[in-house]
Amino acid sequence: MGFFLETLFGGLMSGMLYALIGLGFVLIFKASGVFNFAQGAMVLVAALSMARFSEWIPAWLGFENLLLANVLAFIVSAALMFLLAVAVERFVLRHLVNQEVTTLLMATLGISYFLDGLGQIAFGSSVYSIDVGMPKDPIFILESLFEGGVLINLEDLTAAVVAALLVAALALFFQYTGTGRALRAVADDHQAAQSIGIPLNRIWVIVWSVAGLVALVAGIIWGSKFGVQFTLSTAALRALPVVILGGLTSVPGAILGGLIIGVGEKLSEVYLGSLVGGGIEIWFAYVLALVFLLFRPQGLFGEKIIDRV
Amino acid sequence: MFYRENGQFKTGYRADQQIFPIRQDRLFIGLLLAAAFVAVPLLASDYLLRAILIPFLILALAAVGLNILVGYCGQISLGTGAFMAVGAYAAWNFGVRFPGMPLVVQILLGGCFATLVGVLFGIPSLRIRGLYLAVATLAAQFFVDWAFLRIAFFTNYSSSGSVSVPPLTAFGLPVHTSLQRYLFVLVFVVVFSLLAKNLVRGAIGRQWMAIRDMDVAAAVIGIRPMYAKLTAFAVSSFIVGVAGALWGYIHLGSWEPLAFDLARSFQLLFMVIIGGLGSIMGGFFGAAFIVLVPVALTNVPHWLGLSLSVDTAAHIEHMVFGALIVFFLIAEPHGLARLWSIGKEKLRIWPFPH
């Protein structure tokens, strides 16, 4: 029982991380109808910039304060993600308005190739570490209930809390601010939003910046856990089943989907993986999402698909 | 002036239904085939055949297969690499387990197995559409990658996980030098392209296109979505599987699952989109683009006299490749095939455009 709970908690926490990356997909898809394959590359670039600037800035300015270095690096990286959003809107999206979904998908794949190359030229391609002072020690909880208690990684717990806070902040932002309302209007209907005077281009910049910020947070958390390297950009592929399971247009869907996939992956790896030779968590999430979609083609909370001839 | 169909009257149904109704097109295709079968073997160097023409032909074949699914039937697939892998491994397994089986039969059987897997992973398309389907086809990719890596039976319990093919012969002739390989591949590509071209302009092709344009409306006028979608998956993955078997047998010689990973799937999808959705010719244009751009990108710094480290060169290649893709999508979202047909239109009224 203790072992089961341990696996369950582990799954829930890695699920929060998936949800964090999935959130980036959902934000951009909601506001611009673009399925952003470059989200993984954005996570990579953001994490690389965070890792490198937190090294470079103290060296340039000549101080030794970890916290200050991290804060400055975070600000610089966030600014970088904003510039990226502006560039994407200016050079890509603006020219592809009203194109088909596949064309937009391919364009983001092109962006993702570009960013992979650019990030590694600008920041180097070895393995870097991010140290934002996340607690690393494991702790035991529920010791009164079970023999030996349940082992929980404090780092995972922090990450999950940060992710949850971010999600809550985003939900409030979407629900209660003017910009959030404009974003939702654009998501509902581009043309109608434009006709009542919402500037489409600015909304896209905002939403890509927010997605960039989410990517930065995801990159910091993943990076401080596993190190910053090229494989980070494939982390986004792990998060894809999450968004289709939850529904491409739903923020709560991304969270719940993340939790389901996280738990499913961990439990399947532990209880099924040993039967078939291991390593199944890579495809298990996809098959889970696939089977689920057979029964509910729009995902958990996706908008109902209505066909009209 | 030269490309004008004036005076070419169709006097019967046969003439009306030819593949290439215009004489100039027939002539062009004839010349192209003659060049491919006669001029290239006489003139091309070993490097050109081995490193450019053979990969180009095989990838073009795979792109034609994928185009049937994506361009004609409108079902986005990100699992093409998986179907190629199934074709390659199935063919190899037949070769190893049944010694003496003819090479062509092995390759075709590889295609048949790819068809089975393709139809299996095509079943969700009956319920799932668009982007959801695209992500769902990734399931095929990851599952197949995993299966060939972890299930030792498929690699005949080879310890390294990679497989290699013995010396090849077809119809008693050796398929060994680059030239022989090139001709072998060329025959496959020509036969299957003709087959595809004929399929898409027949009844089944029209059903696919109706499903692509709007599947509910197609169902209303009496097209069975299940039949149309699954045949598209079947035909597409058969051709892709054959291309995969050729890629493994002829181009690589020995390979491991990484040869057919997700990057391959994306690459093929790029070919189809850059070449032009819903066009057989587009597959060839796209393949030429994708094969030639990296070659050009590795050679340009040499010509300019720059010396870059291998690492930086690879990253710059990535960047330029990504930027080119975005550029092409913006400049011509309908692909190179559209440019081709615009060019033909222009040629028709040249030199008096009014």
Boltz contact constraints between the chains, C-beta under 6 A:
constraints:
  - contact:
      token1: [A, 35]
      token2: [B, 131]
      max_distance: 6.0
  - contact:
      token1: [A, 92]
      token2: [B, 326]
      max_distance: 6.0
  - contact:
      token1: [A, 95]
      token2: [B, 330]
      max_distance: 6.0
  - contact:
      token1: [A, 99]
      token2: [B, 333]
      max_distance: 6.0
  - contact:
      token1: [A, 102]
      token2: [B, 76]
      max_distance: 6.0
  - contact:
      token1: [A, 103]
      token2: [B, 329]
      max_distance: 6.0
  - contact:
      token1: [A, 103]
      token2: [B, 333]
      max_distance: 6.0
  - contact:
      token1: [A, 106]
      token2: [B, 273]
      max_distance: 6.0
  - contact:
      token1: [A, 106]
      token2: [B, 329]
      max_distance: 6.0
  - contact:
      token1: [A, 107]
      token2: [B, 326]
      max_distance: 6.0
  - contact:
      token1: [A, 107]
      token2: [B, 329]
      max_distance: 6.0
  - contact:
      token1: [A, 110]
      token2: [B, 322]
      max_distance: 6.0
  - contact:
      token1: [A, 110]
      token2: [B, 325]
      max_distance: 6.0
  - contact:
      token1: [A, 110]
      token2: [B, 326]
      max_distance: 6.0
  - contact:
      token1: [A, 113]
      token2: [B, 318]
      max_distance: 6.0
  - contact:
      token1: [A, 113]
      token2: [B, 321]
      max_distance: 6.0
  - contact:
      token1: [A, 113]
      token2: [B, 322]
      max_distance: 6.0
  - contact:
      token1: [A, 114]
      token2: [B, 319]
      max_distance: 6.0
  - contact:
      token1: [A, 114]
      token2: [B, 322]
      max_distance: 6.0
  - contact:
      token1: [A, 114]
      token2: [B, 323]
      max_distance: 6.0
  - contact:
      token1: [A, 116]
      token2: [B, 318]
      max_distance: 6.0
  - contact:
      token1: [A, 117]
      token2: [B, 315]
      max_distance: 6.0
  - contact:
      token1: [A, 117]
      token2: [B, 318]
      max_distance: 6.0
  - contact:
      token1: [A, 117]
      token2: [B, 319]
      max_distance: 6.0
  - contact:
      token1: [A, 118]
      token2: [B, 319]
      max_distance: 6.0
  - contact:
      token1: [A, 120]
      token2: [B, 315]
      max_distance: 6.0
  - contact:
      token1: [A, 121]
      token2: [B, 315]
      max_distance: 6.0
  - contact:
      token1: [A, 240]
      token2: [B, 135]
      max_distance: 6.0
  - contact:
      token1: [A, 244]
      token2: [B, 132]
      max_distance: 6.0
  - contact:
      token1: [A, 244]
      token2: [B, 135]
      max_distance: 6.0
  - contact:
      token1: [A, 277]
      token2: [B, 150]
      max_distance: 6.0
  - contact:
      token1: [A, 279]
      token2: [B, 150]
      max_distance: 6.0
  - contact:
      token1: [A, 282]
      token2: [B, 142]
      max_distance: 6.0
  - contact:
      token1: [A, 283]
      token2: [B, 142]
      max_distance: 6.0
  - contact:
      token1: [A, 283]
      token2: [B, 143]
      max_distance: 6.0
  - contact:
      token1: [A, 283]
      token2: [B, 146]
      max_distance: 6.0
  - contact:
      token1: [A, 286]
      token2: [B, 138]
      max_distance: 6.0
  - contact:
      token1: [A, 286]
      token2: [B, 139]
      max_distance: 6.0
  - contact:
      token1: [A, 286]
      token2: [B, 142]
      max_distance: 6.0
  - contact:
      token1: [A, 287]
      token2: [B, 139]
      max_distance: 6.0
  - contact:
      token1: [A, 290]
      token2: [B, 124]
      max_distance: 6.0
  - contact:
      token1: [A, 290]
      token2: [B, 136]
      max_distance: 6.0
  - contact:
      token1: [A, 290]
      token2: [B, 139]
      max_distance: 6.0
  - contact:
      token1: [A, 293]
      token2: [B, 128]
      max_distance: 6.0
  - contact:
      token1: [A, 293]
      token2: [B, 132]
      max_distance: 6.0
  - contact:
      token1: [A, 294]
      token2: [B, 124]
      max_distance: 6.0
  - contact:
      token1: [A, 294]
      token2: [B, 127]
      max_distance: 6.0
  - contact:
      token1: [A, 297]
      token2: [B, 127]
      max_distance: 6.0
  - contact:
      token1: [A, 297]
      token2: [B, 128]
      max_distance: 6.0
  - contact:
      token1: [A, 307]
      token2: [B, 216]
      max_distance: 6.0
  - contact:
      token1: [A, 309]
      token2: [B, 216]
      max_distance: 6.0
  - contact:
      token1: [A, 309]
      token2: [B, 217]
      max_distance: 6.0
